[in-house]
Amino acid sequence: MRKLGIAKRNKITEHYSYIDVKSSVHAIPKLTIKGTRITVEDILEDMAGGMSPDEISEQYRIPKKAVTEAIRFAYGMMKRVTILASG
């Protein structure tokens, strides 16, 4: 499996203060909250399960801005997928 290069990582996360790309030996790179193992996927799953951004922030002991940034990142990715699929 190819590793994600530094330039590609920086391009993905350049507009985000809290989002980072963390590589793993056994899995594909994951989008995480910087300095943690908490993934954007974890946050979205908690939101889908009915938790509020405040509850997620408290549960993981991360700033609420990190939670809202993860949601904003996911929204941006979904927006891009929609554009690519319709084009």
FENMO-V898408 format. One record per residue. N is the residue number from 1. OMEGA is omega as a letter, one per 20 degrees, with the letter a starting at -180 (NA if undefined). BURIAL is + if it has 9 or more other ideal C-beta (glycine too) atoms within 8 Angstrom, else -. Layout:
N|OMEGA|BURIAL ; N|OMEGA|BURIAL
This chain:
1|r|- ; 2|r|- ; 3|r|- ; 4|a|- ; 5|a|- ; 6|a|- ; 7|r|- ; 8|r|- ; 9|a|+ ; 10|r|- ; 11|a|- ; 12|a|- ; 13|a|+ ; 14|a|- ; 15|a|- ; 16|a|- ; 17|a|- ; 18|a|+ ; 19|r|+ ; 20|r|+ ; 21|a|+ ; 22|r|+ ; 23|r|- ; 24|a|- ; 25|a|- ; 26|a|- ; 27|r|- ; 28|r|- ; 29|a|+ ; 30|r|+ ; 31|a|+ ; 32|r|+ ; 33|a|+ ; 34|r|- ; 35|a|- ; 36|r|- ; 37|a|- ; 38|a|+ ; 39|r|+ ; 40|r|+ ; 41|r|- ; 42|a|+ ; 43|r|+ ; 44|r|+ ; 45|r|- ; 46|r|+ ; 47|r|+ ; 48|r|- ; 49|r|- ; 50|r|- ; 51|r|- ; 52|r|- ; 53|r|+ ; 54|r|- ; 55|r|+ ; 56|r|+ ; 57|r|+ ; 58|a|- ; 59|a|- ; 60|a|+ ; 61|r|- ; 62|r|+ ; 63|r|- ; 64|r|- ; 65|r|- ; 66|r|+ ; 67|a|+ ; 68|r|+ ; 69|r|+ ; 70|r|+ ; 71|r|+ ; 72|r|- ; 73|a|+ ; 74|r|+ ; 75|r|- ; 76|r|- ; 77|r|- ; 78|r|- ; 79|r|- ; 80|r|- ; 81|r|- ; 82|a|- ; 83|r|- ; 84|a|- ; 85|a|- ; 86|a|- ; 87|NA|-
